[in-house]
Amino acid sequence: MLDMYKYILGKVSFDKNIFKKELNKAMNNLPQDEAVKFIKWCKISFDHELLNDCIDLNEEKFSRLSNSAA
């Protein structure tokens, strides 16, 4: 599932609204261990401004996991 979400985000990164939708979907569906890996990959692969603009529905979960991924 992790690879699927990586693929999808790579394909939709041109559109902020779709990116946001898919990022939130991934955060809701990935188990915690995969979510940590996913966050590390997102931080490397995408602009931090794009990520910050797109994180709202899962802000608490993303923050908690992001600290684990650091």
SERO-4910 file (N, C-alpha, C, O; in steps of 0.05 Angstrom, whole numbers):
BEGIN
 pado doro    nc1    nc2    nc3   cac1   cac2   cac3    cc1    cc2    cc3    oc1    oc2    oc3
  Met    A     16    -24      0      0      0      0     17     25      0     11     45    -13
  Leu    A     39     24     14     57     47     16     67     55    -12     67     79    -19
  Asp    A     76     36    -28     86     42    -55     64     53    -72     69     71    -89
  Met    A     39     44    -68     17     55    -84     13     84    -78      9    100    -96
  Tyr    A     14     92    -52     10    120    -45     33    137    -55     29    160    -63
  Lys    A     57    127    -54     80    141    -64     76    147    -95     81    169   -104
  Tyr    A     68    126   -109     63    129   -137     42    150   -143     45    167   -160
  Ile    A     20    148   -128     -3    167   -133      6    196   -127      1    213   -143
  Leu    A     19    200   -104     28    228    -98     47    239   -119     46    262   -125
  Gly    A     64    222   -129     83    230   -150     68    239   -175     77    258   -188
  Lys    A     47    226   -181     31    232   -205     13    256   -202      7    269   -222
  Val    A      4    263   -178    -15    284   -174     -2    309   -161    -17    328   -155
  Ser    A     24    310   -158     36    333   -145     34    359   -160     39    380   -149
  Phe    A     25    358   -185     21    382   -201     -4    397   -192     -6    421   -197
  Asp    A    -23    384   -179    -48    396   -171    -51    395   -141    -54    374   -129
  Lys    A    -49    418   -128    -50    420    -99    -74    407    -86    -72    394    -66
  Asn    A    -98    411    -98   -123    400    -87   -123    369    -88   -131    356    -69
  Ile    A   -115    358   -110   -114    329   -113    -92    318    -94    -96    297    -81
  Phe    A    -69    331    -94    -47    323    -76    -57    322    -47    -52    302    -33
  Lys    A    -71    343    -39    -81    344    -12   -100    321     -6    -99    308     15
  Lys    A   -118    316    -24   -138    294    -21   -123    267    -18   -130    251      0
  Glu    A   -104    262    -35    -90    236    -35    -71    234    -10    -68    212      1
  Leu    A    -59    256     -2    -42    256     22    -59    249     46    -51    232     63
  Asn    A    -81    261     49    -99    256     72   -110    227     71   -112    214     92
  Lys    A   -116    218     47   -125    190     44   -103    171     54   -109    151     68
  Ala    A    -79    176     45    -57    159     53    -53    159     83    -49    138     96
  Met    A    -54    183     95    -51    185    124    -73    171    140    -68    160    162
  Asn    A    -96    170    129   -119    156    142   -117    126    139   -126    111    157
  Asn    A   -105    116    118   -106     88    111    -80     72    118    -81     48    122
  Leu    A    -58     86    119    -33     71    125    -30     64    154    -37     80    171
  Pro    A    -20     40    160    -14     33    188      9     51    197     24     62    181
  Gln    A     12     54    223     31     73    234     60     69    224     73     88    218
  Asp    A     69     44    223     97     39    214    101     48    186    122     59    179
  Glu    A     81     44    168     84     52    141     80     83    138     92     95    121
  Ala    A     63     94    155     59    123    155     85    138    162     90    159    150
  Val    A    101    127    180    126    140    187    145    140    163    158    160    157
  Lys    A    146    117    149    163    115    125    153    134    103    168    147     89
  Phe    A    126    136    101    114    153     81    120    182     87    126    197     68
  Ile    A    120    191    112    126    218    118    155    225    112    161    246    101
  Lys    A    173    206    118    201    211    111    204    214     81    218    232     72
  Trp    A    191    197     66    192    199     37    180    225     27    192    238      9
  Cys    A    158    234     38    145    259     30    163    283     35    166    301     18
  Lys    A    177    283     58    195    305     65    218    307     45    228    329     39
  Ile    A    227    284     35    249    284     16    239    291    -12    253    304    -27
  Ser    A    216    281    -19    206    283    -46    191    308    -54    190    315    -77
  Phe    A    179    322    -34    162    344    -41    171    369    -25    183    368     -4
  Asp    A    163    392    -37    169    418    -24    154    419      2    131    412      5
  His    A    168    429     23    156    431     49    132    450     50    113    445     65
  Glu    A    133    470     34    110    489     32     85    474     22     63    479     32
  Leu    A     89    458      2     66    442     -9     55    424     13     31    422     16
  Leu    A     72    410     27     63    392     49     49    408     71     28    399     80
  Asn    A     60    430     79     48    446    100     20    456     92      2    457    108
  Asp    A     17    464     67     -8    474     57    -29    452     56    -53    457     57
  Cys    A    -20    427     53    -39    405     48    -46    389     73    -64    373     73
  Ile    A    -32    395     95    -37    380    119    -57    395    136    -51    416    148
  Asp    A    -82    385    138   -101    397    155   -118    376    169   -119    376    194
  Leu    A   -130    358    154   -147    338    166   -132    320    185   -143    310    205
  Asn    A   -107    315    179    -91    296    194    -68    310    209    -48    298    214
  Glu    A    -72    335    216    -50    351    227    -39    338    252    -15    336    256
  Glu    A    -56    329    270    -47    317    295    -32    291    289    -10    287    300
  Lys    A    -43    274    273    -30    248    266     -4    253    252     16    240    257
  Phe    A     -4    272    232     20    277    217     42    288    235     65    279    233
  Ser    A     35    306    254     55    317    272     67    296    290     91    295    294
  Arg    A     49    279    301     59    258    318     77    239    304     98    231    314
  Leu    A     69    231    280     86    212    264    111    225    254    132    213    252
  Ser    A    108    251    247    131    266    236    153    267    257    177    265    251
  Asn    A    146    270    282    166    271    304    179    243    307    202    242    314
  Ser    A    164    222    301    175    195    302    194    191    279    214    176    281
  Ala    A    189    204    256    205    200    232    230    217    232    248    213    216
  Ala    A    232    236    250    255    254    251    280    240    260    301    253    261
***
